[in-house]
Amino acid sequence: MFINEVKHIVGLSSKSIRYYEENGLLTPKRNKNNDYRIYTEEDIKKLKIIKFLRELDVPIRDLKLLNENKMTLKECMQDRVYKINEQEKNFNKVKNMCIEISKSNNTYQDINITKYFEEINTLNKEGFTMRKIKTNKTKKIIGTVISSSIFGFFFLMLATMITYFEFAEKNPIPIIIYLFLMLILSIPLLGIIYNLIVRIKEILGGEEDEASKY
């Protein structure tokens, strides 16, 4: 089974699947003829387990230990329970803070910011935040477009120069050779456009965020 089939079955992006492979969590076989990855039912089962444990917020570090039999599933789950309990304590602190503020009848202007700022700052230093950290997708899309444009401009200029000399010179190259050169140059241009579209879809779809949170 190829990666395009696997990602639809498991519900993971190609980028995430490759990320797991790079970290040694998955070792699919390779087709000897074209070096394409070939995934087995066992690989799909592993990916489903990995995806499930990632939904439980099990870090890649622990997944590696599980994969290498250096950590048991019981130990892994006990660690998650401990960390979830710690998170619950922090959420309760924030909830109680909100309740206290609501009962105080403070306004936006006269809230006791010194007290609450110190409390929330302490939680932040411990790594806890209520905010969802989002990547700047616009900047990433602009960067992708710029890098693709640079490569695309090179091939486009090359095609323009060949076309100019073909029709401006008295002794142009044979039309067959000219068309062949245009065909050769169009392949990387189309590849750049295709990869640009795929990359933008990945950014907008949050696929790279999924991989980056590891």
C-alpha angles and dihedrals in degrees: 000000000000126000094255090059094044096052091055093048095048099031097235130124122249088245092057092047091051089047091057089049092051089054093051096249092119132029110184119187122253128234106243092215101051104006091239116155114255116202123205130204087260090057090051090050090051091050091050090052091047093049091049093050091046088055086057086054094247105164123236089246090063092043088057091051090049091048091050092046090242091121130037123228088241091056090047093052092045089054090050091050090052093050093044089052089052090050090050090054090052092047089050090052090053092044092051089047090054091047091050092050092047091052094047093066089220118162127226089262101048103038113137091250096168093063098042094041091057091049095049091042090056090053091048091053088054089056098258123131135160092209122095109233108223128187118238100254094181093059091047092050091049090049091050092049092048095049092046091047092054092055092040092050091055094055092041092053090048091053091047092052093049090048092049094052090043094059102025101048123081091226106044123181116261112284091237091058091045092053090046091053091049089052092050092050093046092060096067090040091055089044091054092050092047094048090047091055092046092048093050090049090052092051094046091044092052093238094134090048087057090056096040095057090072 
